[in-house]
């Protein structure tokens, strides 16, 4: 659009709730008259299927020439498709995983397969998260003790559910940015 293209239609394949993403996109791009967000859009709309194939070909070519930022001796190039059900992908994750540092930056830490494979990795605790949570609670000093306690319990549950993923992402960024990767 910045290059002068006039978009009349946009099709988006989603794994989330289509109506929510469609509303967000319509708000962000009010000049596009027709935005369609759909689950399984790649099988419903041929243009989305074609775009999906193009994206996969480009991804595969990028992976062929991928240069790891990390110094990893003899890392396999047999990544597989990247999908959770692909045994080659799962094997690559097992073979590449490092107990402390996790995975190279190539790996998407938000992917549940990655997170699950690091459940038994070395624990890393980021204490500033606890400090931030308590500052948030204390900032709402007008809250009753019951509400503060409820907020604290909710925060604890949320941290417990998200801590693994965030720790894994931070762990890798911290160690690699300080020259301590493999």
N, C-alpha and C positions, 0 to 999 in steps of 0.2 A: 504494500500500500504506500509505503514511503517512496518507493521507486516509480509510483504513478500507476500501478495496476489497480483496476477497479474490480473488486470481487463482488460477484452477485450471489454466489452460493458457497457454503463451506459445509463439509461433511466431517464429522468427528466420531471416531470409534472410542467408546469409553468402557471401563470396567466398573465405574461408579454409577451414581444415579444420573441418568441422562438429563432430566429436567433441571437439576441444579447446575450442571455444567453448561447447559444451553443458556440458562438465564445469565450466568456469569459472562459467557462469551458475547451474548447480545448486549450486555451493558458495556463491555470493553470495546466492542466493535459495532456501534450503532449504525454505521453506514452500510453494513452488509445486510441486505434485505432478507436473506434466507440462510439461517444457520440450523443445521440438522445434527443433533447429537444422538447417537443410538448405540446400544449394545449390539455386538456382532455386525457392525456397519460394514466390515470388510466382506461379509458374505451376503449382505443385503444390497449394497451399492457397489457396482463394478469399479467405479473410480477409486473407492477406498481400498478395495482389494488390490488394484493395480499399484496404488501408492504404498500399500503394505509390502508388496513384493519388492518394489524399488528400494524401500527403506532397508529391507533385509539384505538385499544385494550390496548396498552401500555399507551397511554394518559389517558384513562378512569381509569386504575388501579392506575396510579400516582395520579390522582385527588381524588380517594377514600381515600388515605392516606395523602393527602396534609396537611402540617402543615403551617398555616399562620404565617408569621413573625410578623404580626400586632396583637395587642390585640383586637380582634373583638368578642364581646359577641354574642353567639348564631348565628353564620353565617350559612346559609343554605348550605347543600351539594347538593342541586338540581341545578346544574350548567346548565343542558341541554347539547346540543351537542356542543355549542360554535359557531354555525353558525348564521348569522344575521337574518335569517328567523325563527329561533326557538324561540317561545314565552317563553318557560321556561328560555332560556338564557337571553332574554330581561328582563323578570321579575326579574331574579337574579341580573342583573345589576342595575335595579331600586331599589331593596330592599337593595343592598349592597353599593350603592353610598353614599359617604359622601360629603357634600357641599363644604368643604374646601380641604380635603385631596384626594378626588377622590375615587379611587378604591385600593384594596389590590394589592400587586406586582404580584399576580396571573394573573391579567388582562393585556392583551396586549394593550398598549396605542396607538399603530400604527393602530389599527383596527378602521375603520370609525364609527362603531356602538358605540364604547367607546367614541370617540371624540365627536360625535353628542350628546350623552347623557349627556355630561358635558358642553354644551353650556351655560347653565344658572348657572354654578358653580361659586363660588367666584373668581373674577378676581385676577390674580397674574401677576405682571409685573417684568420682569428681566431686569433691566436697563443696565447691562453690554452688552446685545445684541445690544442696540442702540450705545453704545460706540464702540463696535467692527465694526459695520457697518460704522460709521463715520471714524474710523481709516483706514479702507479699502479704502474708497473714498479719504481721504487725502493722503494716501500713493501713489496714482496715480496722483501726482501733475502736470504731463505734460498734463493731460487731459484738454480739453477745458471746460469752464463752462457749455456749452450745454451738453457735454458728461457726466460731473459730475452730472448734474441735471437728465439726463436720467438714469444714474446708480442709483442715489438716488431714483428715482421713481420706478425703477424695484426692488430695494432692499425693498422699503416700501411695494410693492405688494407681494413680496415673503414672507416677514415677516408676513404680515397680513394673508396669506394663511397657513403658517406653525406654527405661534405662538401658536395657540390653542393646537395643538398636543405636541409641545415641552414644553409648560408651564405645561401641565398636567403631562408629564413624569418627569419634573424637580420638580414640586410641590411635587409629591409623594416621590421622592428620597430625596429631601431636608428635608421634614418633618419627614419621617421615619428614616433617618440617624441621625436626631437630637433628637430621642426619643419622637417625638410629634405625633406619629400616634394614632389614636382613643384612 
